[in-house]
């Protein structure tokens, strides 16, 4: 037992999903939570890169689409995620970032986890004021010299996120899994909010 003063103890078999709009700091928080709970943070981007780098059969297929500037199809993305979630390091839990993105992928994830007699413990939804996110992303694109990240492009990405992700959040909210956390503020502050929200579940 802890005395309530120490860092959160490693939680056995904690399976989390992190959702949030572009610019809400998902990548940063995923890394923080991975360290806090001792579970791997898994993003579809990382899975694609890892498989391409290692020249796996799935990676070779994914590279064909990526090189052509096309989205990797759901079926291939599902296969890559299924393969990643069969690795030994996820036995004691994981944090998914960037998957699922569609309702079909929600069903696929249910199927993958069901095959291992497991399920998600919580879905962390990072919320952020749209104007604040636009301002943050415009600042970031200016700092990184990304002239393609105009305000119009950023707002479109946020609209697409809202349109595609809202149905997913509704599904998980219906299962009582959603934990809404304000994603704006200092990095440590946001991490603290997430940990507190998970502890109170």
Helices and strands as residue ranges (DSSP letters): E 14-20, H 26-37, E 40-43, H 44-54, H 57-67, H 74-84, G 88-90, E 93-97, H 103-115, E 122-127, H 130-143, H 151-174, E 178-182, H 187-199
